[in-house]
């Protein structure tokens, strides 16, 4: 399902025009991105959590050149679904 499919589905179910739904979905996603960029987790009860995970520094290998490189510690966004969400998908 794409963002356009989501917008169409919401517009069909609510009767709100697609332009308004698209603006709302875009604002929702932008708010989540800004919160994660500011190291703030986002919790949506009954749906899941968008959290920042920290990856430790590690050593990796470049197989083609047979050298090692250091990958620095970094943060990545992650999604953890709520228990009710997981039970619905099963």
N, C-alpha and C positions, 0 to 999 in steps of 0.2 A: 504494500500500500504506500503510495506516495503522498507528499504534502497536498497535492491537488486533489487526490482522492479523499483525503481527510477533510479538506475544505468543502468539497461537494457533499460529503456525507453529513457534515454538521449543518450546512445550509439546508439540505433536504429535510433533516430531522427537526430543525428549529424554525424554519421559515424566514431566517435572516438572510439578506442578500450576500452573495459570495464575496463581494469586495470587503464588506464589514468583517466577515468571518476570516478572510485572509489576513486582514490587518490585525485582528485579534490573535490569530495563530502566530504571525510574525512577531508581534509584541511579546507574546508568551515565550517563544524561543529565545528572543533577544534578552529578555529578563533573566532567563536561566543562564545563558552564556555570560552575562555581566556578573551575576552572582558567583558563578564558578571562577571567573577571572579574578574576583576579589577574595577568593578562598573562602566563600560562604557556601555551605551545603544547602541544597533545596530539598525539602521534605514535602511530599504530596501524600497525605494520609489515604490509605486504601489503594494507592497506585504504586508508589515507590520513591526512592531517594536518588537524587543526583549528587554525587559526592566527589571530592578530590582525593585521589590516592597518590601517595608518594612512593616513587620507585627509587631504590637505593642505587648507588654507583655500582657498576659492574664491568667486568672485563669480557670483551667479546673477541672473536677471531674473524679476520678477513681471510677466507679460505683460498681465494684466488691468488693472493699475494703472500699467504702464510705469515701474516703479521697479527699482532694483537692491538686492539684499540680499547680505550677507556670510554665507556658511555657514562656521562655524568648523571648524578642524581637529578630527577625531574618529577614533575607532577603531571598526572593524567586524569581526565574526567572519567567517571564510571557511573553506571546505573545499577541500583540494587532494587529489584522488584519487591513489593510488599507481599506478605504471605497470602493475602486474599487474591492478589493478582496472580500469583503462582498457582494457587489452587483452581482458579478459573481457567487457566491455560491448559492444565493437565487434562 
